[in-house]
Amino acid sequence: MTTSDTAADTANEAPTDDDGEEQQYDYSDLAATVALFDKVENEEARQNLIYSIALWVIPLGDIKLRIYKNALVTAKAVKPADWNDAVKEARAALSAAARAERDDMFDGLPEAPPAPYYTDGEGLHFNGHFGPVHLANFVPMITEEITRYTGSETQKLFTIKVASSVNGAEGTVQVTKAGLKGARDWAYDAIGGRAIIHPCSRDEAHVVAAAQYLSLGMVEERTTYAFTGWAEIDGRRVFLTSTGALGADGMDETTAVDLGTEKLNRYALPAPDKEQAVGAVKASLALFDLGPDKVMAPQLCATYRAPLPLQPETTLWTFGGTGAFKSHIAALCAQHFGPELTVRGFPTGWQSTANAIEGIAFQLANVLMVVDDYVPQAAATKTDLAKLNEKVERLVRGSANSAGRSRMRVDGTVRPELYPRAQVVCTGEDVPPGQSLQARTNLVEIVKDDVTSERLTPAQKTGDEGVYAQAMAGYVQWLAARYEDGEDWPGDLKAELGKVRDVLATELNGHARAPEAVAGLLLGMRWFLRYAQEIGAVSEEEKEELYKRCRTALLDGSAVQSAETKAMSAEAIYLIAIRTALTSGRAYLADLNSDGVPPRTEATRWGWTQDDMDRLSARGEKIGWLSGTDVYLDPGAAYTVAVAQADRMRTPLQTSRGRVHKALLAAELLPSADPGHLTTKVSAGGARPRVLHLKSEALTRWS
């Protein structure tokens, strides 16, 4: 008789022997075992067969268990949840059988020595050398041992149940491995001040040991995940959110994902519904018409880029005045990953600490993370502004560079870096400070009436109903199939990104990072449109038209950003600060020949003021001289004034004097300099000082 014939009976009922005990069959022929499910007549028989297979394979080890699960799930013979339930039930049955066999083995032998710990109506006791010791007026039990994967490390958590022997009060508490030894703390957290540990030698250590001893064989072990995005679980590529693991074969709700807070757990993709897929994708793409392409294209590109298994290339930064609906538009994009991610549902903001923002950005891999409301004008002091900009610096630079701060453990080893893995979208009333940070962002300006409330309200209703999340769920499931089928799909994505970047490099003249940033956003749109076309939500012509609109909008936006970013360069800040100091009366230029008043028609432009008697007087500090269209700046005095003025303008000049002078040279703003110097010598004020030689037009270039 073959394995298939022998085991076929299990398709109808769980077999038993003459004593009513369950029989074990040989399922070593994996192909034949899969084929058994074709003969199943009803759901009860199917569940019995799954249980019987699990009962047989568990003693063979975890590797064999995983092989059978993958084969059965891939063949769509078994759902992951049904398999997990059967394995759990089979493990319990095998454990019970082993305990019964052990009890039979020791039947009739001399009585075992007393247990080190026991309980009675007064609580917990320890059998010491000189008799029983009353340890506590409660009974502790470890009920769960949780393995928590954070994406960078594995943590162990323990759930402890504490039952008072005084009044029957009960409570549970969850502690880390390090917190387990603090018995007084967790007992108090569980049932309050009524938990008493009686003082004795190593009293807390005894209580912890007793909790472990009394829980032997009864601790439930489970695994949780504390991050979103792609993971490999039991040989399957799945996408984690708080609702479970979404793979090519659907949602496995038995995979536990706990991100730690209520707001973080709002990242929750629904189980994909094929009947809703086309309508949901059309609703998502309809957001293009919510506002101009320059506003909506970058944000939708970032939304569709987020779930691709590559580190993000740029941070999207939307800015504009109050009332422009910046936050609301960002919320519509975030609702693709959970309908509760509304304006009031963002998990973090600039009010959070830099460490918290960095940690959350690591947790939220492959999803859109909104950090809302950057308003530097609201900073009460320079210190507050510096702290705010430090958060921006760490988030934006860390995201662009895929790098975080290294930290040390107590034992001296290095912790894994927590670098941003989310597609970050920031909103605010201003842009991030400095040319370097702006080059690492994709700036999107929103002005009032770009988006109106009449168009926004219906879109918000659609998001609240979970339509956008349904579109993303279908897209992610489709991507999961690509992940499973491709030999190196992330590598293929990188190659595709590189090709687009190389093409864009010939069309963009801004910062060197711009081509890759634009290419990354377009990559997200291209893949979503492929999915949309495959399910029939858009035609080939519509796909090409939408992609063309996105490409045009991103290229135009990059060109505008390039011009604006140059105005934040070191040389630009320096010259703007010098010009402002001259016009505001904090500095002046003297005539090169007389060291006095320059020509009257030009004097007020260079820091001089005219009184009612038409007399001219200098204001502030002398920082150089003027001769026609030539400006000669005292390098030290001019730099000191520029730094102070830049601080007042809240555009700090944090570049050293030498680097500023080199930046002026690189920008071709120094018409003359002596060999080996960035300065030249002139006759002024009866001396031959070294000066920076500029043309007067350089001071107005960025006006």
QUIFENJO-V533159 format. One record per backbone hydrogen bond with DSSP energy under -0.5 kcal/mol. NH is the residue of the N-H (numbers start at 1). CO is the residue of the C=O. Records with the same first field share a line. If there is no record, write none. Layout:
NH->CO / CO
This chain:
6->2
7->3
8->4
9->6
10->7
11->8
12->9
13->9
15->13
17->21
20->17
23->15
27->25
30->28
33->29
34->30
35->31
36->32 / 33
37->34
38->35
39->36
40->37
41->11
46->42
47->43
48->44
49->45
50->46
51->47
52->48
53->49
54->50
55->51
56->52
57->53
58->54
60->57
61->58
65->61
66->62
67->63
68->64
69->65
70->66
71->67
72->68
73->69
74->70
75->71
76->73
77->72
78->72
83->79
84->80
85->81
86->82
87->83
88->84
89->85
90->86
91->87
92->88
93->89
94->90
95->91
96->92
97->93
98->94
99->95
100->96
101->97
102->98
103->99
104->100
105->101
106->102
107->104
109->106
118->125
120->123
123->120
124->136
125->118
126->133
127->116
128->126 / 131
131->128
133->126
135->124 / 133
136->124
137->196
139->163
140->138
141->161
142->211
143->141 / 159
144->159
145->220
146->144 / 157
147->145 / 222
148->146 / 155
149->147 / 224
150->148 / 153
155->148
157->146
158->175
159->144
160->158 / 173
161->141
162->160 / 171
163->139 / 161
164->162 / 169
165->137
168->164
171->162
173->160
175->158
177->156
180->176
181->178
182->179
183->181
186->182
187->183
188->184
189->185
190->186
191->187
192->188
194->191
195->192
196->194
198->135 / 196
203->200
206->202
207->203
208->204
209->205
210->206
211->207
212->208
213->209
214->210
215->211
216->213
218->215
220->143 / 218
222->145
224->147
225->256
226->149
228->363
229->240
231->238
233->231 / 236
236->233
238->231 / 236
239->246
240->229 / 238
241->244
242->267
244->241
245->252
246->239 / 244
247->245 / 250
250->247
252->245
253->251
255->252
256->223 / 254
258->225
265->261
266->263
267->264
268->266 / 337
274->272
276->273
277->273
278->274
280->276
281->277
282->278
283->279
284->280
285->281
286->282
287->284
288->285
289->286
290->287
291->288
295->292
296->292
297->293
298->293
299->295
300->296
301->297
302->298
303->299
304->300
305->301
306->302
307->303
308->305
310->308
315->440
316->424
317->442
318->316 / 426
319->444
320->428
324->321
329->325
330->326
331->327
332->328
333->329
334->330
335->331
336->333
337->334
338->335
341->338
342->340
345->342
346->343
350->372
352->349
357->353
358->354
359->355
360->356
361->357
362->358
363->359
364->360
365->363
366->421
367->364
369->423
370->368
371->369 / 425
372->348 / 370
374->427
375->373
378->375
379->376
385->381
386->382
387->383
388->384
389->385
390->386
391->387
392->388
393->389
394->390
395->391
396->392
397->393
398->394
399->395
400->396
401->397
402->398
403->398
407->415
409->413
412->409
415->407
418->405
419->417
421->361
422->361
423->367
424->422
425->369
426->316
427->371
428->318
429->374
430->374
435->568
438->434
439->435
440->436 / 437
441->438
442->315
443->441
444->317
446->319
449->451
450->447
456->452
457->453
458->454
459->455
460->456
461->457
462->458
463->459
464->460
465->461
466->463
467->462
470->466
471->467
472->468
473->469
474->470
475->471
476->472
477->473
478->474
479->475
480->476
481->477
482->478
483->479
484->480
485->481
486->482
492->488
493->489
494->490
495->491
496->492
497->493
498->494
499->495
500->496
501->497
502->498
503->499
504->500
505->501
506->502 / 503
507->504
508->504
514->511
517->513
518->514
519->515
520->516
521->517
522->518
523->519
524->520
525->521
526->522
527->523
528->524
529->525
530->526
531->527
532->528
533->529
534->530
535->531
536->533
537->532
538->532
543->539
544->540
545->541
546->542
547->543
548->544
549->545
550->546
551->547
552->548
553->549
554->550
555->551
556->552
557->553
558->554
559->555
560->556
561->557
562->558
563->559
564->560
565->561
566->562
567->563
568->565
569->566
573->569
574->570
575->571
576->572
577->573
578->574
579->575
580->576
581->577
582->578
583->579
584->580
585->582
586->581
587->581
588->621
589->606
590->624
591->596
592->626
595->591
602->599
603->599
604->600
605->602
606->602 / 603
607->604
608->603
609->617
611->615
614->611
617->609
619->607
621->586
623->588
624->588
625->632
626->590
627->630
630->627
631->694
632->625
633->631 / 692
634->623
635->633 / 690
638->634
639->635
640->636
641->637
642->638
643->639
644->640
645->641
646->642
647->643
648->644
649->645
650->647
651->646
654->652
660->656
661->657
662->658
663->659
664->660
665->661
666->662
667->663
668->665
669->664
671->669
674->679
677->674
680->691
682->689
684->682 / 687
687->684
691->680
692->633
693->672 / 691
694->631 / 692
696->629
698->695
699->696
700->697
701->698
703->700
